[in-house]
């Protein structure tokens, strides 16, 4: 496997104007990723600012309700800013500081990555601009307001589908204007190398903690780990520590939207084909002549037509199985977890909760599932109430 590739996936399929900043970033990350001072500073902020380590919560009432495997929740929703995104953001922003960059830019869908970047920009006194699709600006208003309060400038993108893909397009275009001073903080395990590797490295803390915690609690490894997959940052964060443990099954859950057969979904692995998107070769939703298809999910954070190259590789090698949860399943899991455990999950995480619930029913009571609860659901309440109103729930 090439350094910049995962099998046939990955690479650096980018405009010539961005090759120099990408190579500069690659050189800087190679320099600092094992640097003692860099890692100590990152660890300081993870503990004293983010609030790590996050708990591994036994969902007793949910487990009893399903009468199957024990379900544990890795509580990334308890991080400062309310999601796993801050893990990767702090790593990249500390790198940007060492590279003497003057401005941070980022794309965001559900808004949690944008909030995390705006938070880090405020913390380290760096200028910040966030690109967000017009549709997502409306359905994630609470997070837009948070970003503005933190001092970020918001670009509402009205091109294309007006969602995450188009926000990333505009952010990459903006980057070409001043690559010397701009650091682009990509929020998911996609994009040109070294971004997929960086995001995996910075998010791997999730799986490292979960593995240590479950061994302490249960004295054995889990039978199954489950996480939602849009671009794939929270999923690879959980999976990374377990990839070598072949007895631990891993399931990534894609957004099935209104169903694969309807064409209104965001399941790039299950419903896509090989292509190039945002600087990397990956599986994506496109026509036979290479035009990117419109995507749909009730979850803004999963509404992306591609997926990180590492997930494509793990699918090909069959180390991870990628399944689908539709909108209705996510809403059902959202309601059940909220009412049984007093934990309101993000719609993204609800997709993983649904599949974990389905798997638990047919597993033994001494078997264990870990679900990555990647974020909290405050941001999604308006979307959920609208869905229920439209479906008379």
N, C-alpha and C positions, 0 to 999 in steps of 0.2 A: 504494500500500500504506500503510495506517495505521501509525503508529509502533508501536502495540501488537499489530499483526496481521501474519501472513504469508499474504497472500491472504485467504481466508475463515477461516483458522485462528488460534488464539491468543486474545488478549483477557484480560479479568479477570472471570471468572464465579465470584465469590466471595461468601461471607457478608458482610452489611453490617458485622459486627463486625471484619472483617479489611480493610475498604477503607482505613481510615486508615493502618494499618501498611504496606500495600502502596503507597499513595501516598507515604508517608514514605520508603520504600525506593527508589521510583522517583526521587524528588527527590534523595536522597543519591547514588544511582549516577550520575545525570546530572551532579552536582556533581563527583564524584571520578574518574570514569572517564578523564578527560584531565588530571587534576591531577598536576603534576610530582612532588611529594613522595610521593603515593600510588603512582604507577607506579615510582618509584625504590625504595620500600620493598618493593613486590611483587617487583621484579626482584632485589633483594638476597636475599630468601628463596628465590626460585626457583633462584638459582645456588648459594647457600651453605648451604641447608637441604635443598631438594628434590634438588639435584644436577644441574640442567639445565645444558647441553642434553643430551638423551638421545641415544644413538648411533642411527644408521641402519645396521643390520647386514645385509650381503649374506649370504643363506642359500645358500651355495654347494652344499652337499651336497643340500639340498632341491631346488634348481634343477637340479642334475645328475640327480637321481632322476626328475624330471618331464620332462626333455628338452624344455623349452619356454622361456617367458619368464624373465628374471632376477627373482627374488623378493627384495625388501628388507623388513626388519622394523623398524618404528619402535618403539624399545624403551621404551615407557612402563612396562614391568614393572621397569625399573631405577630408577624414581623412589623416593625415600624413601616408605615405606609400601607400595610394591609395585604401584601402579597409577596411572592418569591422574587419579584423583579429587582428589588433593592440589592440582593446578593450580587448580581452581575453588574448592576449600575455602579456600585461603590468600587468594584474592582476596575472597571473601565475608567471611571473618573479619576481615581488615584493614578492610573496610567497616563491619562490626559494631562494631569498636573506635572508629571515628570517629563512629559513631552513639550511642556510650556505652551499648551494650546489655550487660546483666549475665549473660545466659545464652544458650547456644547449644542449639538442638535440631535433630535431623535424622532422616530416615528412612534405612533401609539394607536392601538385599536380600542381596547376596553378602557384605556386611560391609565392603567396601573403602572405601566412602564414610563409613561409621560410624567406621572406624579413622582415616581422614584427619581427620574432624571432631574426634574425641577427641584426636588428635595435636596439632592446632592449638590446641585448648582448653588442653591441658597447656602448650604453648609460650607462650601468651599469658595463662595464669592466669585462664581464664574457666570458669564452671560449665557442665557439658555433660550433656545427656540424649539418648539414642538410642532410637528406636522401630524394632523389628524383629519381623517375623512369627514366630510360634511355630515354624513349620516351618523357617524360615531359621535361627533360633537353634540348632536341633538340627543342621542340615546344614552350618552354618558355625561350629561351636563354637570353632575356633581363633581366628577373628576376634572372636568374643564375648569370649574370654579376653583378647585384646589390648586391646580397648576398656576392659575392667574394670581391667586393669593400668595403663592410661593415666589412670584416674580417672573414667571416664564412668559414669553410671547407665543401665542397660539396661531398657527397657520391652518385655517380651515380649507381643506382641499376639495374642490368641486369637480375635478376631472374624473372620468371613468366611473367606477362603481361607488366612488365617494367613501371608500372604506380603507382598510389597512394597507392593501396592496398599493393603492394610489398615494397614500401618505408616505410610504416607503419610496415610491418613485420620485416624489417631489423632494423628499429629504436628500436623496442621492444627487438629484440635479442641483440643489442648493449647495451641497458640499463642493461641487466642482467650481463654485464661484471663488472660494477662498480656502483651499485645502491646507494652506500653510498654517492658518490660525484656527480652523474648525476641527473639532473632534466629533465624529459621528458615533453616537452610542447606540448600537443596534441591540434591540431588546430580546431577540429570539435566537435560536441555534441555527440561523440561516444566514444568507449573505455570503460574500466572498471570503475565502480564507484570509486571515486567521480568525474571523469572527465566530464561526461555528465551534472551533476549538476553545477560544477564550470563554465563550458563554458556557460551554460544557464544564470547563475547569472551575469557573466561578460559581456555578450552580451545583457542582458536585458535593458541596457541603451538606446539601439536603440528604443525599443517600448515605454519606459517611456518618452523619448523626443518627439517621434512622436505623442503620445497621448496628451501631454501637448500642442504641437504646433498646432495640428488640432483643438483642442478645442478653442485655442486662435484665430485662423484664421476663422474657420467656425462656431464656437459656438456649435458644435455637433460632435459626434463620426463618424468615417468613416463607410460606409456600408460594405466595403470589404478591407482586407489587403492581399497582395500577395508577396511571396518571393520564390526564387529558393531553392531547397533542393538537396544537395549531401549527406554529413554527417548531415547537418542541422543546422549549428551554426547561420548563419545570419537569417534564418527563425524563429528559436525559440527566437532569440533576438528581432525580431519585434513582434512576436505573444504573448510573455510572458505577456505584459501589458494588452492585450485584451482578454485573456482566460476567464476571468470572465464576460465579456460583451457579452452576448449571442446573441445580435442583430447584432454584428459585425461578418460577415463571414470571415473565414480564409482559404486561399488556398496556399498549398505548391506545387511547380512545379518541377517535376523530369525530368531528361534528357532522352528523348525518342530516342536520337541517330538517327539511320536510320529507326526506327519504332519497336514497341514491337514485331510484328510478325516476324521480321527478326532475332531476337535474339541479334542484335547489338544495345544495349541500356544500360542505367545505372539506370533504374527505379526499385529500390529495393522493394518499397511498392506495386506498381502496377504489377510488374512482378516477385516478389520473393517469398520466403517461409521462415518459421521459422528456425533459426539456430544460431550458435555461431560464432562470428567474432571479433577478436581483443579485447577479454576480456568481451564481452557483448552478451547476448541473444537478437537477433534482427531479422528483416526481411532482407534477403539477397539473392543474386543471386547465387544459388548453384544447383548441380545435386541432384537426389533423394538419392544418397549415400554420400552426404555431401561434394562433391568437389566444390570449388569456381569456378564459371563460369567467363570466360573472359567478360569484360565490354567494352562499347564503348560510347563515346560522343565527339563531336567536342570541348567541354569544358573540359579542363584538371581538373578543380576544382570540376566538377560533376561526373567525371569518377571513381566512387567508388562502389564496389559491395554490400555495406551495407548502413545503415542509423542509425542515433541516436535513442536510445530506446524510448526517449520521443515522437518522431514523430510516432513510431509504436503504442504507447499507444493512442495518440491523434487521430490517424486514426481509431483504434478499437472503441473508444468512440464517434467517429463521430464529435468531436469538430472541427477538421480540415479536409478539403477535399484535397486529393492529386491527382493532375492532371499531364498531360504529355505535354511537348513541344519537338518536334524533332529538328534536326539540321537546317532544312530549315526555320522553324518558328523562331528560335533564330536569324538566319542571317537576316531575314526580319525585325524583331523588332530592331535589331542592326542598320540597315540602316535607318529605319524610325525615330527612336529617335535621331540618329546623325544628320540627315538632317533637322528635324523639330525643335529640341530644342538646337542644338549645344552641346550636351552631348554625348560623346562616351562611351557606357556602356561596362563592361566586358561581355564576352559571357555567363558567369554564370547568371548574372543579366538579360541578354537579354531573357532568358527563361521565367523569371517572367514578363518582360515587354510584351512579346507576349500574355500570358494568360490574363493579365490585359487589353490589347487592345481588345481582343476577348470578354471579359465580358463587357467592357464599352459600346460596340455597342448596347447591348440589355438593358442597364440600363437607368434610367431617368437622365435628365440633372442636377437635383439638388442632385443626389446621388454622393458619394465620394469613390474613391479607393486610397489607399496608396500602392505604390510599393517600396519594399526595393531595392534601387540601391546599391548592396553590394560592387561594385568595379568599377574601371575605365578600359577602354578597350585597353590601350596602349599595354599591354602584348600580346593581341590577334590579332594584325593587320596582322602579317605574316600568321597566321592560316587562317584568313578571306580571305586574298588575294589569298592564295593557293586554298581554297574552291571555290572561284568565278572563278578562272582560270580553275579549273577542271570541273565546271558546266557551263562554257561559259557565266558567268554573267558580 
